[in-house]
Amino acid sequence: MGPLQIKEILQATPENQPITLKGWVRTKRESKNAIFIALNDGSTIHNIQAVAEPGQFSDELMQSVTTGSCLKIDGQLVESQGSGQVVEVKVNAIEVYGTADPEVYPLQPKKHSLEFLREIAHLRPRTNTFSAILRIRHALAFAVHQYFNDKGFFYLHTPVITASDAEGAGEMFRVTTLDLNKLPRTEEGAINFKEDFFGRETNLTVSGQLEGELGAMALSKIYTFGPTFRAENSNTTRHLAEFWMIEPEMAFFELEDNMDLAEDFVKKVITYALINCKDDLNFLQNRLADEEKSKPQNERSLPLLEKLSFVVDNPFERLTYTEAIDILLKSKPHKEKKFQYQVGWGIDLSSEHERYLVEKHFKKPVILTNYPREIKSFYMKLDEDGKTVRAMDVLFPGIGEIIGGSQREENYEKLLGRVNEVGIDPQNLWWYLETRQFGTAPHSGFGLGFERLVQFVTGMGNIRDVIPFPRYPKSAEF
């Protein structure tokens, strides 16, 4: 089973019992009467203090005990004599597994910028900030699976390699085994993908939704949770080229059911983190508060735990896109021309519009529905007016849209019409269209970018800091 983790040891009752620690040195501090070694193994934000006596070990051994070195320490668990911790370990023996030369080890006990830490993504999980983020990321992922399992959903693995473009965006990474120096050509001079591995053009998926709908048409309730890819050349704090998507699809769910599920889902998952990640969230809240001190008072965001409670404790306000546009048109920022982007029926709402509705007008999370058909995807069910679709977006404070979904169009003729309208070749989606001919049913679903959720829960300002090894333009180092 391996040694006890530091998280477990810190919760034990100190009875001078023998204990073994294994972990990485965060700090070493020497005084006239003792040598204090702070050790961490990643199981908790808290270090455990190991105390040795001066002269107890050779100078050569102690010189190798530096920040970043990995140790095994045998000793006795005793009540701490100092403040800041309940227990500590009286050291009997030290074994150095791996040294870290302080002249070159980049993670010294000082504040490092997030930009610098991205350059050493192989080491940044050893910092307090990133170990906390990764533990919270794990807790949220576990909560996602637990939630859907308990609700009777089946976990469906959808393809990573696909010949379809679910969003119709065209910003996809191509998958090929062709020799790029000797590309086969057709008589017309185009690349002959019939010579490729799959005999056709293929890409990394942007969404598992379309295949997820196929599963829902047999299993009733499924969810996907897997990597997705967008070749969008966006160097922003909100975009990644590789990210994880959570996409439930439900047969017999209409728009109201979809909204009910989305609201319950995010509340339950965030509540799980609040209950099980208290120490990490408190640490990140304090970190965020330090950052906020440099901002003007009117630009400061809610304290992290208050922001999470804002979502968990409030019923989500539900209104149509048209109603939201009316509110924005009557708003003070619009009248005083303080919005950066124009407001009008038919626009794709920007983050500033969404945040105004959440943070200023309703002061609670918002679900917007029934968007104009022109700004939404082809698969969304048309409303009776022919102008809007049964879409829904969930809007959060500080971030704007966090979930996008809809009731799907189950009528074959209407769906085919929309496919043609947006310029997709129906032959490329014959299998998707065919489900509307063989036992079609009302069905709905939504998508939640997992990193967007982790970013919200951790309070991090850049999405590149909530995934272990971020992929973005000109960056695939690790």
C-alpha positions in Angstrom: 0.0 0.0 0.0 3.0 2.3 0.3 3.9 4.7 3.1 1.4 7.0 4.8 0.9 10.2 3.0 1.7 13.5 4.8 -2.0 14.4 4.7 -2.8 11.3 6.8 0.2 11.9 9.1 -0.9 15.5 9.9 -4.3 14.1 11.1 -2.8 11.5 13.3 -2.6 11.8 17.1 1.1 12.3 18.2 2.1 9.5 20.5 5.9 9.3 19.9 5.1 6.5 17.4 7.6 5.6 14.7 6.8 7.2 11.3 8.3 7.4 7.8 8.1 10.5 5.6 8.7 10.6 1.9 8.6 13.8 -0.1 10.3 16.9 -1.4 11.9 19.6 0.6 10.1 22.9 0.5 12.5 24.7 2.9 15.3 24.0 5.3 16.0 26.4 8.2 18.8 26.1 10.7 19.0 27.6 14.2 21.5 27.2 17.0 19.4 24.4 18.6 17.6 22.7 15.6 17.4 22.1 11.9 13.9 22.4 10.5 13.0 20.6 7.3 9.6 21.3 5.7 8.5 18.3 3.6 5.6 18.0 1.2 4.5 15.0 -0.9 1.7 16.6 -2.9 -1.2 15.0 -0.9 -2.0 18.3 0.9 -1.2 22.0 0.7 0.3 21.7 4.2 4.0 20.7 4.8 5.1 18.6 7.7 8.0 19.8 9.8 10.8 17.4 10.5 13.3 18.5 13.3 16.9 17.3 13.5 19.6 18.3 15.9 22.7 20.2 14.8 25.6 17.7 14.3 23.2 14.7 14.2 24.1 14.0 10.6 27.2 14.6 8.5 27.8 17.9 6.9 27.9 16.1 3.5 24.4 14.7 4.0 22.9 17.9 5.3 24.4 19.9 2.4 22.4 17.7 0.0 19.2 18.5 1.9 18.1 21.5 -0.1 14.9 22.9 -1.5 13.7 20.5 -4.2 15.6 17.5 -3.0 13.6 14.3 -2.3 14.0 12.6 1.0 13.0 9.6 3.1 12.9 10.5 6.8 12.4 8.0 9.6 11.5 9.4 13.1 9.0 9.8 15.8 5.7 11.6 15.5 5.5 14.1 18.4 3.4 17.1 19.4 4.9 20.2 17.8 6.8 22.5 20.1 6.3 25.5 17.8 3.3 27.3 16.4 1.8 26.7 13.0 1.5 22.9 13.2 0.0 20.4 15.6 2.5 17.6 15.0 6.1 17.3 13.8 8.6 14.5 13.3 11.7 14.1 15.4 14.3 12.8 12.9 16.2 9.6 13.5 17.5 8.9 9.9 17.6 10.7 6.6 18.0 9.1 3.1 18.4 11.3 0.1 16.6 9.9 -2.9 17.5 12.8 -5.2 19.3 16.0 -4.8 18.4 19.4 -6.3 21.4 21.7 -6.8 20.3 25.1 -5.5 22.5 26.9 -8.1 20.3 25.6 -10.9 17.0 24.4 -9.3 14.5 27.0 -10.5 11.9 26.7 -7.7 13.5 28.5 -4.8 11.5 29.7 -1.8 10.4 33.0 -3.3 7.4 34.2 -5.4 7.6 33.2 -9.1 5.5 34.7 -11.9 2.8 32.5 -13.5 4.5 33.3 -16.9 7.8 31.9 -15.7 6.1 28.8 -14.2 4.5 28.0 -17.6 8.1 27.8 -19.0 8.8 25.0 -16.4 5.5 23.2 -16.5 7.4 20.0 -15.7 8.2 21.4 -12.2 5.3 23.8 -11.5 3.1 21.1 -9.8 5.6 21.2 -6.9 4.5 24.8 -6.1 1.7 25.4 -3.6 -0.5 27.1 -6.3 -0.3 24.4 -8.9 -0.5 21.5 -6.5 -3.7 23.1 -5.1 -5.1 23.5 -8.7 -4.3 19.9 -9.6 -5.9 18.5 -6.5 -9.0 20.6 -7.1 -9.0 19.5 -10.8 -9.0 15.9 -9.7 -11.8 16.5 -7.2 -14.0 18.2 -9.9 -13.3 15.3 -12.3 -14.3 12.8 -9.7 -17.4 14.7 -8.9 -18.4 14.9 -12.6 -18.3 11.1 -12.9 -19.9 10.5 -9.6 -22.8 12.9 -10.4 -23.6 11.3 -13.7 -23.3 7.8 -12.4 -25.7 8.5 -9.6 -28.1 10.0 -12.1 -28.2 6.9 -14.2 -26.0 8.2 -17.1 -23.6 5.9 -19.0 -20.1 7.1 -19.8 -19.6 7.0 -23.5 -16.2 7.2 -25.1 -16.5 9.1 -28.4 -13.8 9.2 -31.1 -10.8 11.5 -30.8 -10.2 11.0 -34.6 -13.2 12.1 -36.7 -14.2 13.0 -40.2 -17.0 15.4 -39.1 -16.8 18.9 -37.8 -19.5 19.2 -35.1 -19.3 23.0 -34.9 -18.9 23.7 -38.6 -16.0 26.0 -37.7 -13.3 24.3 -39.8 -10.6 25.1 -37.2 -9.4 21.5 -36.7 -6.1 19.7 -36.5 -5.6 17.3 -39.4 -4.7 13.7 -38.8 -2.6 12.1 -41.5 0.1 9.5 -42.1 0.9 10.9 -45.6 4.5 11.9 -46.3 4.3 15.7 -46.3 7.3 15.8 -48.7 5.6 13.5 -51.2 1.9 14.2 -51.0 -0.2 12.1 -53.5 -2.3 14.2 -55.8 -5.5 13.7 -57.8 -5.7 14.4 -61.5 -7.0 17.9 -60.5 -4.0 18.5 -58.3 -5.7 18.2 -54.9 -4.3 16.1 -52.1 -5.5 12.5 -52.6 -6.7 11.5 -49.2 -7.8 8.1 -50.5 -4.1 7.2 -50.1 -4.2 8.3 -46.4 -4.5 5.8 -43.5 -8.3 6.2 -43.2 -8.9 6.7 -47.0 -10.4 10.2 -46.3 -9.7 13.5 -44.6 -9.7 13.1 -40.8 -9.1 15.5 -37.9 -8.9 15.6 -34.1 -12.4 16.1 -32.7 -13.8 19.5 -31.6 -16.7 17.8 -29.8 -18.1 14.4 -28.9 -21.6 15.7 -29.1 -22.8 14.3 -32.4 -21.6 10.8 -31.5 -23.0 11.3 -28.0 -26.4 11.9 -29.5 -26.2 8.5 -31.2 -25.6 6.9 -27.8 -28.5 8.8 -26.2 -30.8 7.4 -28.9 -30.1 3.9 -27.5 -29.1 4.3 -23.9 -31.3 7.3 -23.1 -28.8 9.2 -20.9 -25.1 9.3 -21.7 -22.2 11.7 -21.1 -18.8 12.1 -22.6 -15.7 13.5 -20.8 -12.7 13.6 -23.0 -10.1 15.7 -24.8 -11.1 18.0 -27.7 -9.0 20.1 -30.0 -9.4 23.5 -31.7 -6.8 24.9 -34.2 -7.9 28.4 -33.4 -5.0 30.8 -33.4 -6.1 32.6 -30.2 -3.5 33.8 -27.7 -5.9 34.7 -25.0 -6.5 33.9 -21.3 -9.6 31.9 -22.3 -8.5 29.6 -25.1 -6.5 26.4 -25.3 -5.8 24.2 -28.4 -6.3 21.0 -26.3 -8.9 20.9 -23.6 -11.4 18.5 -22.0 -15.2 18.7 -22.6 -18.1 17.3 -20.6 -21.1 16.7 -22.8 -24.2 14.9 -21.5 -26.9 14.0 -24.1 -30.4 12.9 -23.0 -33.2 11.3 -24.9 -36.7 12.5 -23.9 -35.3 15.8 -22.4 -36.7 19.1 -23.6 -35.3 22.5 -23.0 -36.6 22.9 -19.5 -35.3 19.5 -18.5 -31.9 20.5 -20.0 -31.8 23.7 -17.9 -32.8 21.8 -14.7 -30.0 19.3 -15.3 -27.3 21.9 -16.1 -28.1 24.0 -13.0 -28.2 21.0 -10.7 -25.0 19.6 -12.2 -22.8 22.6 -11.7 -24.2 23.3 -8.2 -23.5 19.7 -7.1 -20.0 19.6 -8.6 -18.9 22.9 -7.1 -20.4 21.9 -3.7 -18.2 18.8 -3.8 -15.1 21.0 -4.2 -16.2 23.3 -1.4 -16.6 20.4 0.9 -13.6 18.3 -0.1 -11.0 21.0 -1.1 -11.3 23.5 1.8 -7.6 23.9 2.5 -6.7 24.4 -1.2 -9.5 26.8 -1.8 -8.6 28.8 1.3 -5.0 29.0 0.0 -6.2 30.1 -3.5 -8.6 32.6 -2.0 -5.8 34.3 0.0 -3.6 34.2 -3.1 -6.3 35.9 -5.2 -6.9 38.5 -2.4 -3.2 39.5 -2.6 -3.5 40.0 -6.3 -6.7 42.0 -6.0 -5.0 44.6 -3.7 -3.3 46.2 -6.7 -6.6 46.7 -8.5 -8.9 49.7 -8.1 -11.8 49.0 -5.7 -14.4 48.9 -8.4 -12.5 46.4 -10.5 -12.0 43.8 -7.7 -13.8 40.5 -7.9 -15.7 38.7 -5.2 -13.6 36.7 -2.8 -13.2 33.2 -4.2 -15.4 31.3 -1.7 -18.1 34.0 -1.8 -18.1 33.7 -5.6 -18.6 29.9 -5.4 -21.3 30.3 -2.8 -23.0 32.9 -5.2 -23.5 30.1 -7.7 -24.4 27.3 -5.2 -26.8 29.3 -3.1 -28.8 31.2 -5.7 -31.5 29.9 -8.0 -30.5 30.6 -11.6 -32.5 33.3 -13.3 -34.0 32.1 -16.6 -35.0 34.4 -19.4 -35.0 34.6 -23.2 -32.3 36.1 -25.3 -34.9 38.7 -26.5 -35.6 39.7 -22.9 -31.9 40.0 -22.2 -31.4 42.3 -25.2 -34.2 44.5 -23.9 -32.6 44.7 -20.5 -29.2 45.6 -22.0 -30.7 48.3 -24.2 -32.3 49.9 -21.2 -29.1 49.6 -19.1 -27.0 52.5 -17.8 -23.8 51.2 -19.5 -25.5 51.0 -22.9 -27.1 54.5 -22.5 -23.7 56.0 -21.4 -21.9 54.1 -24.2 -19.7 52.2 -21.7 -20.1 48.8 -23.4 -17.2 48.1 -25.7 -19.5 46.1 -28.0 -22.8 47.3 -29.5 -26.1 45.9 -28.3 -28.9 44.8 -30.6 -31.1 41.9 -31.4 -29.1 39.4 -33.4 -25.7 40.0 -31.9 -23.7 37.2 -30.3 -23.5 38.5 -26.7 -20.0 39.4 -25.5 -18.6 38.6 -22.1 -19.3 42.1 -20.9 -23.0 41.8 -21.7 -23.2 38.4 -20.0 -21.4 39.6 -16.9 -23.6 42.7 -16.6 -26.7 40.5 -16.6 -25.2 38.2 -13.9 -23.3 40.6 -11.7 -25.2 43.9 -12.0 -28.8 43.3 -13.1 -29.9 40.0 -11.6 -27.0 39.4 -9.1 -27.3 35.7 -9.6 -26.3 33.1 -12.3 -28.4 33.4 -15.5 -29.6 30.9 -18.1 -30.4 32.6 -21.4 -32.6 30.7 -23.9 -34.1 31.0 -27.5 -31.2 32.6 -29.3 -31.4 33.8 -33.0 -30.9 30.8 -35.3 -28.2 32.7 -37.3 -25.7 32.7 -34.4 -26.3 29.2 -33.2 -25.3 25.7 -34.6 -27.3 23.8 -37.2 -28.4 21.0 -34.9 -30.4 23.2 -32.5 -34.2 22.8 -32.6 -36.1 25.6 -34.4 -38.7 27.5 -32.4 -42.2 27.9 -33.9 -41.4 31.5 -34.9 -38.7 30.2 -37.3 -36.3 33.0 -36.1 -35.0 31.5 -32.9 -33.7 28.1 -31.7 -34.1 26.2 -28.4 -30.7 27.1 -27.2 -29.5 27.7 -23.6 -26.4 29.3 -22.2 -25.5 29.3 -18.5 -23.8 32.5 -17.4 -21.5 32.8 -14.3 -20.0 35.8 -12.5 -16.5 36.8 -13.6 -16.5 34.6 -16.7 -19.8 34.9 -18.6 -20.8 31.8 -20.5 -19.7 28.5 -18.9 -22.2 26.1 -20.4 -23.8 26.0 -23.9 -26.5 23.6 -24.9 -29.8 23.1 -26.6 -32.7 20.9 -27.4 -31.6 19.1 -30.5 -33.6 19.1 -33.8 -35.3 15.7 -34.0 -37.2 16.4 -37.2 -35.4 15.0 -40.2 -36.7 17.5 -42.8 -35.9 20.5 -40.6 -32.5 19.2 -39.7 -31.6 18.5 -43.3 -32.8 22.0 -44.2 -30.4 23.5 -41.6 -27.5 21.3 -42.8 -27.9 22.6 -46.3 -28.5 26.1 -45.1 -25.1 26.3 -43.4 -23.3 24.7 -46.3 -22.5 21.2 -44.8 -22.5 18.3 -47.3 -25.3 16.0 -46.0 -23.3 13.0 -47.1 -20.7 13.8 -44.5 -23.4 13.5 -41.8 -25.5 10.7 -43.3 -25.3 8.7 -40.1 -26.4 11.6 -37.9 -29.3 12.5 -40.1 -30.4 8.8 -40.3 -31.1 8.8 -36.5 -33.9 11.2 -37.3 -35.4 8.6 -39.7 -35.2 5.5 -37.4 -37.1 6.1 -34.2 -36.4 9.8 -33.6 -37.2 11.3 -30.3 -37.0 14.7 -28.5 -33.5 15.0 -27.0 -31.2 17.6 -25.5 -27.7 18.1 -24.3 -25.1 20.6 -23.3 -21.3 21.1 -23.2 -19.1 22.4 -20.4 -15.4 23.0 -21.0 -13.7 21.4 -18.0 -10.9 23.9 -17.9 -13.4 26.7 -17.9 -15.0 25.1 -14.8 -11.6 24.6 -13.1 -10.7 28.2 -13.9 -13.9 29.4 -12.2 -13.5 27.2 -9.1 -9.8 28.1 -8.6 -10.1 31.8 -9.5 -7.1 31.6 -11.8 -7.0 34.4 -14.4 -5.5 32.4 -17.3 -6.9 29.1 -18.5 -3.3 27.9 -19.3 -2.8 27.6 -15.6 -5.5 25.1 -14.8 -4.3 22.2 -17.1 -1.0 20.4 -16.3 0.6 20.9 -19.8 -1.2 23.6 -21.8 -1.3 23.6 -25.6 -1.6 26.9 -27.3 -0.1 28.6 -30.4 3.6 28.0 -30.7 3.7 25.9 -27.5 3.8 22.2 -27.2 7.0 21.8 -25.2 6.1 19.2 -22.6 
